């Protein structure tokens, strides 16, 4: 029987998806979140709704009925020393927030292995990529200093490929999965920490869920890879779809960003893939454009980054800036990527001005 682990997840929105998969496998999970979220989660549990092959409608999973144990608390009340693994599931700008920053410092002090499921790779993960000087990209981060004390050997990246959102008409403990793909994690530097990830993968793989009409295999698995480049495959998707939801005028859906001009999207996707290959990625580490374009047909909402920008956010994750900066170091540039970065820069600047005058 595989060992059961205690896992701290920083972030209760997207983090509740990973939490639910771990609870199904019998692990203990604590979510670090806002006070109102913690109160609701502790009282009513987390509800994740996802499409399941061969099943009409969405299957709802109630964390209170799972073999694992879920709890939630505010960051200030959490002692990281009680956990075996930490998952970073907040947006990158949030890690400098009061309370969150101090919890991250305690995680660093406890020398716990951390698996980021952010789109923006933490700086310590960049330090694990051969030939890349992480210090060259500090300007792409909201507050690069929060990552300074991290040991890169204790950080890995898990590509957050599954797409999910909180339905606006529902309580905040409800998450709906719109694209049930897999989490793809790179191994840790340590064999022991990697073995823990592989145990988590095996436990999630083994789960069969009773829908009331029989046992089913649930989508959204954890897949562990030896290559540090596998999670970077998400960059192609982000630059082709997510950030291109941002326009001079109205925001658009990921589907429209990708399929509005499919050949232009294909060219951007291939160029970002070439950036990854210049870093050392193999073709097998990346996702074919056709597979992404097919998935994008179902992504009928704007990306979370675009929604945040149009809602007035003064900071968002800047994978667009990171990819442009890494490409420049390799002597590569693309007009379409420059245009995306300029649009995001302009919108952020306008949001910051509005926040100061408001």
C-alpha angles and dihedrals in degrees: 000000000000120000119261116232137205110230130188115206117195104211128038103209108064087008091068090068093058089040092056092050090051093046090052087058091051102256126140115246134187121192119210107212149128119310095252091049092049092050093050095044093049091049103038105015126225122302119204120185119195140164115254123197112256093013123108114232124350127322113226119213117199112203091212090067097051129100094242125073122244127197134162135205143163115272094249092061097052126099108200091199088078092066139075098206138015124211117201106215103156125099112270096250091058095068092078092054118117109270094014093065091051092049090051089052090052090050089053091048092051089053092226122168110253128204113197118210092181121121087228109070111229113247093249088060092053086055088063092060109095114247095009119119104209092198089068091068103047091111090068092064128082091227112358092183093075088072098045099100096045118116104228089217088067096052129081133168128232116193109235094218097151110090119218140158141188108249104237093223093054133076115270092255090071121090124180121203114218099175113030100199127139134278106239114203129187117225121261120248087249121074090213094054091044090051088057090054090049090052090052089050092051093048093051091046091054096054119113115184125212109226092181089260096067141298118309136184109242124221125234106071132179112244120190119206133189093219118088087208099064095085090050089069085085089069091073090054095045095051094043098044121004101048093037088065083080113088137162088260130022123359116252135204124265088245092057093044091055102035099036088084108005097184092051088049090050090053093050091047092051092047093053088047088054089053089054091048091051087057090053106272118146123224089251090059091063133071118242114249092236091059092050094045090052092051091047090063087075096047098093097159130074115261119269090248092054093045090052092049094050090047090059103262112169092207136028136166108286107208086142090061092044095052092045091050095047090047091051089054087056093048093254131129138162126198093222092055092047088052093051092050091048092051092050091046091052094048092048091049091051091048092051092049090050091050091053095047094040 
